[in-house]
Amino acid sequence: MSPGRAALFLLGVAAGCSEGRTSVELQMSAPGLSLTSLDLIVAWGGQTRVTTPLPSGGGRPQLPATVLLLLPDATSAVEVTLDANDETLGAVHAQSTVMTIPHHQVKLPMVLAASPMPAADLSAPDLTAPEDLSSAPPSDMAMSLDDLSTPPDLKPNPLVQLGALTTGGSTLSASLPGPSRAGTLLLFTMAFDKNADPNGPAGWARYSSFSTQNDAEIWYLVNNPGGITNASASLAGASTSVGQMSEWLVVNTLDVAAYCNTTAPTPSPSPCDTNTSTVMHNGVDVGHAGELAFTCYSEYLGSAATDTITPTSGWTVVGDNGGSSTRLHYQFSYRSDPPVGMPLSEGPSSATSGSWAGALASFF
C-alpha cells in the first residue's frame, strides 16, 4: 500500500427491521491510527449533499463512534466518504456506497486501517433474509454518540427547479429554467379572475377551487417523461391571470386534497370567505410519512393594491405576486412531512379583505 493511504474494510450490513425514518447508522473506527481530523462527505443522486467535520467544531475525533444519517424516504445509492489525517500516515481516505431501504435503518460499519483488508459488496444486500446479516460489530465499534456531533438532517430540498412567475389574460403560459427530469412531479399553479373551468395542458390532472370572481388551480403531472420545459392553459373569460411551473422530488401518488371557495362551505369546518384569513382542509388525515403538500391561493381585491399574504406556520412560500399593485393576487406554498394521522390544513392571512379561492394537494 502506498504511504499515507489507508484501506477500508467493511464488516457486514444489518438492515433495520423497524418502520421509521430512512437512515444509515454509520459505525466508524480506526484501530492503530491516531487521527487528528476527520471529515464526513455524503452524496447521492450525483450530488454531494453534505460535508461536515467530525466533531462538528473540528478537532481530534474520538473513535470508535457512531453517527446517524437521516435520508430521503426512497431507495438510494448513498456514497459515504471519510477523509482523515493521521499523525504518522498523513492523509487517509475511505469510501463506500450503501443502498438505503425506505423507512428502515441500514448499518454501515467503516474501518480506517493501516493495511489493506478485503471489502464487502454492499451493492445488493439480501433484504429477504436479515438474519444472515445479523453479526454484531466488533467491540471497538460500539456506539459512542457522545463522541461526535450528529450531522444535520440530510433530506434534500425537494424543489428541483422553479419557473419564473408569469402573467397573462385568457391564456397563461409558464416555463421551467431547464428540461424536466424523468420521473419527477411537475406542477403548474395559477390564479385567474374568472369562475370558470380552464383547459390545461394535455395529460395533466387538476385540483382547483373557485369563488364568485376568481379561481385557484393546481395542475400536476406525475412521473413526467422528462424533457418538458413549458405548459399553457386557456382561461375562457379571464382578463388577468398569474402562475408558474415547478418541478419536485416526490413519489408521484396523490394522497389527500382539499379546496375552499367563497360561495360553498366545503370543506369543513371553515371554508374560504371574504374575511382577512381563511382555513382549508377536508377532514382527511395525512396517511403517510414524508409527504409533500402544496397549496395555491388566489385572492381577488376590490381595487388594485399590493397585498401581503402570510402562510400558516410550517408552510414555505415559493411563489407570490404580493408586491404588485393588482386586484388578482397569487400565492404558492409547500410543506414537507406534514404530521401523519392529522388533517392537512393551511390558513394564510391577508392584510386586505378579498374574495378567496384555494386548492391543496399532498403527494407521497
Secondary structure as GFF3:
##gff-version 3
##sequence-region A 1 364
A	DSSP	beta_strand	7	9	.	.	.	ID=ss1
A	DSSP	beta_strand	23	29	.	.	.	ID=ss2
A	DSSP	beta_strand	35	44	.	.	.	ID=ss3
A	DSSP	beta_strand	47	53	.	.	.	ID=ss4
A	DSSP	beta_strand	65	70	.	.	.	ID=ss5
A	DSSP	beta_strand	77	86	.	.	.	ID=ss6
A	DSSP	beta_strand	90	99	.	.	.	ID=ss7
A	DSSP	beta_strand	105	113	.	.	.	ID=ss8
A	DSSP	three_ten_helix	130	133	.	.	.	ID=ss9
A	DSSP	three_ten_helix	139	141	.	.	.	ID=ss10
A	DSSP	beta_strand	159	162	.	.	.	ID=ss11
A	DSSP	beta_strand	166	168	.	.	.	ID=ss12
A	DSSP	beta_strand	171	175	.	.	.	ID=ss13
A	DSSP	beta_strand	185	192	.	.	.	ID=ss14
A	DSSP	beta_strand	205	210	.	.	.	ID=ss15
A	DSSP	beta_strand	215	221	.	.	.	ID=ss16
A	DSSP	beta_strand	230	234	.	.	.	ID=ss17
A	DSSP	beta_strand	241	248	.	.	.	ID=ss18
A	DSSP	beta_strand	254	261	.	.	.	ID=ss19
A	DSSP	beta_strand	292	305	.	.	.	ID=ss20
A	DSSP	beta_strand	309	310	.	.	.	ID=ss21
A	DSSP	beta_strand	316	320	.	.	.	ID=ss22
A	DSSP	beta_strand	326	336	.	.	.	ID=ss23
A	DSSP	beta_strand	349	350	.	.	.	ID=ss24
A	DSSP	beta_strand	354	363	.	.	.	ID=ss25
###
